[in-house]
Structure formats: C-alpha cells, structure tokens
Amino acid sequence: MGAGVWPRPLEGRLRWGRMRPAAGLIGLGLLLAPLMGVLALTSRGFWVALGLLGLLSFPALLALSRYSVEILLFASLFVPFTLSTGSQSPIVASLLLTALFGGIWLLRLVFERERWPKAPAVVPLVGFMAISVISFFWSEAWRDPMIPPWFLFRARLGGLGVMLLSPLALWLAAAYLHRPRQVDRLVGIFLVAGGLGAIQILAGRTLFPFLNTGGLFSLWLISFGAAFLLFRPMPFGLRLAIHEILGIWGWYVLVPGISWISGWLPPIVALLVVAWLRSRRLFGALAVILLLLLWIYWRPLRFWVFDYNYETSGVTRMEAWLRNWRITREHLLFGTGPAGYAAYYMTYFPDQAMATHNNYLDVLSQTGLIGMGFFIAFLVALGREIYQIWRWVRDSDAQARSLAAGLVGGFTGLLVAMGLGDWFLPFPYTQTIAGYRYTVWGWIFAGAAVAIGRYYRSLRLQRLRASAMRSRQP
C-alpha cells in the first residue's frame, strides 16, 4: 500500500467519525418528526416511551434500510399495526415506516453522497411537493373571512403529510431497487398476498385478519400476474397456482363486487393492455370474450353498473364536482391547501359536504392550477418512462418483458382508477390517511419503474459502447 493512502473501509470510518455528531442530531430530528407530530395531537405519555423505543431501534432501521422497499410493501400488506391520532384517521405502519426509512435515506443522501434518483418524472414531482407546502400556508393566508383560523388543522396537516410522504416512497424505491430481481421480489410478495386473499374468498370468511387487500390490490395483482403468465416461462405448478389466484380474484371483483366499479374496471383495463402488448390476436380474443359476457349478463350488469351506481353515486358525484368547483374557482392559483376544501364545505354547506372521489379534481382543488400542472407533468413523464422501458425490453428476456408489461398495464389502470376515487393520494375525509396503506402501492411501483428505467438505460448504453468499440477494431 502506498504511503498516505488509506484503505477505503478505514477512510470511510474516519469520514463517518467526523460527521457522527451532526448526523446523529439530524437523524434524531428526522426520526422524531412523526413522533413529535403525534405528541402534539395526543399529549399522551405513551408516545414518549414509544419514542425511546424508536431511538433504541435506530441501529436496526439503519441496517435494514437497504431493504426498506420490501419492508414497506410487506408492512402495507401484512402488518395491521396503527398509531392513534385521537381521530378516525390513524397512522398506519407503512406510513410510519416511509417517514423513518425516508429520513435515513435523506441522511445518507447528504453524508454518504448517495445518488439522487435521476429521471424525467423527478423534477415535476419535486415541484408538486413544493407547491403542496406553499398551498398549505397560502390557503391560510388567503382563507375566506368566514373560515376560522387554522380550521380543521389536523386533517390539513395529515393531508400535507401524505402529499409529501407518498413521493418519498417513490424515491425510496427508485434509490434502493437496483436490479429487476428486486422488483421480482415485490411482485412475489404481492402474489403471496393474492394467494392468501384467494383462500379467504373461497372460505367466504376472514381467515387472515392481518391481510390488507383493499384499494387497488386487484389491479396490481391482475396486471403483474397476467404479465407473468403471458411473458414468462415458469414451472407448471407455479403457473397453475397463479392462474387459479387470478381466476378467483377475477370472479370476486366481477360477481360479488360488480357494484364497485373501481374494483373491476381498472383491472380489466390493465388486463387488456397486457394482452395487447403480448399479442393483438390475444387482445382481440379477450375483447370478444368480454363483450360476450357483457351481452349474456347485460340485465344484472345494467342494474348494478348503470342504474344502481347512477342513482347512488353518479348523480351525487356530479353534484359533488359542481359544488367543489364553486370553491375551487375562487382559489385557482394555489388551491385551498391539502384537505382545505373540507373547511369550506363544513362552513358553507355542512349538510351537503361530499368529497369529489376523484384524484384529479382533488389535486386541482387542493393545489390549484400550478400544483395540477406539476402533477400532470409528473404523470406524463412517468408514463413516457414506463412506455420507453417497454420499447427497450420488448425483444429482450422474459423477465424484463413481464415486469415492463405489468408496469404498463398497472399504470394505465391506475390512471383510470384516479378518475373513480382517491386511489393515488388518499383524501383525509374519505380514505383518511390510513388509506396510505394501499395507495402506497402505486408509488412503490412508480419508483420501481424509475429504477428499472435507469437499469435498462445503463445496460443499453453499455451495449452501444461495446458495439462501437468492436466496430472500431480492425
């Protein structure tokens, strides 16, 4: 070893030793941020003990942070642990873990010089987060004189927290997922949950009370499950198991759940998209089958989908959108703030307060035209990234094609679902912030798309450089 050259591990230890006091203070603040928020709301001594437990668990969280995405997804599906906030909107385990692991990642970003996930979707997402913070204070500074100061503060603070932590889940996935096999693990966790859910469906009762299959679970299960069946070779037993799981869930969302459009329309859209990517003939055959089923079961379908939903949801939603526009049109710049339009509802028409059940209108109302612009730019950039991944890998190996097809189908279904409910950013007065436990799936797989795009972009550049070098050789 040359004089004056430290071994890299020792050099890293010395650098960390110099930064340890500052890093410890910043890390302590980040880890205690969720706790301090809860303490401010509840003032219970129990939280002090919980905070001390969090400090003691910091080394374990630090060691496990490289697997934070897998842990986060596992917690959202299998861990029913919640922290009460003194309201009907508890803090779920996945939300708490996002804050904790996100704080650790930000520490590493600063002190260990980890790379910030670079992707076209990142810039508008940062803009959306910034506008969310601005709108939180702007809406208070420019509130209607009839609205009490900081009215419904807890709900508004919770809404802001979800708007900031949801993108953080995307960045965790983009930062810690380096190879396709890691995304395979995420899909595997989902398939296990789907299998347990299928057993419950067959049993007709709750066998696994810890299992969470709410929200858009069927969308991501069917999108990735169909992509794996259509694009990936696998043992017969595994193929049969996935086929049975998808069949049971397909029956569940189309027969007992036919009245809930958000439960079956996005998965059908995702299935059709995946089939289109696999084969135009397969898409045509599947479309014919769906049309045939539509013709056979038209009478019950017309009642549950058109008559029932129109009477119980369609009319009320149109009224809710018009009522929301009466508020939003007066706050077009930065909106009414996170969960802010609820304060106007409770003040001006408390007996007719209805949420929009539409993520696009929610974002417009809460963050205004500027926030909506950043949000749409983010969705467009993410969609282009996912489609670009498919273009790169459609002639590649089966693993790459199955993951890319699942992402394309899932993202398309998600765009449809966002028009039917707050399935990407939960609204505090409908899903509550507890809805984060199933809206986080969309953000995790969006981050997985950013990570996969980075991986295949790098692989493509390496192949192009190797090809260029070979062409230069005599």
Order of alpha helices (4+ residues) and beta strands (2+ residues): alpha-alpha-alpha-alpha-beta-beta-alpha-alpha-alpha-alpha-alpha-alpha-alpha-alpha-alpha-alpha-alpha-alpha-alpha-alpha
